[in-house]
């Protein structure tokens, strides 16, 4: 499984790269703070919503600490998506939060 550090994600965003982040936390968790511009798909719905994602795009998966996003990364990889898990999740994120 590919992983990326939160600082690397933040650097990509600050450099203006088109970063596709998917936050797999629950609604109440996302409402308490999320990275601006994330796509929110709770982990429990990911299997049913993956048809809305583009396999030609790369995605970075985010959750609270990295566990659920790791499961999401494995699921999407098994279906042919280019996905990377953000290590440490939102607990390790020091960038902008909305």
Order of alpha helices (4+ residues) and beta strands (2+ residues): beta-alpha-beta-alpha-beta-alpha-beta-alpha-beta
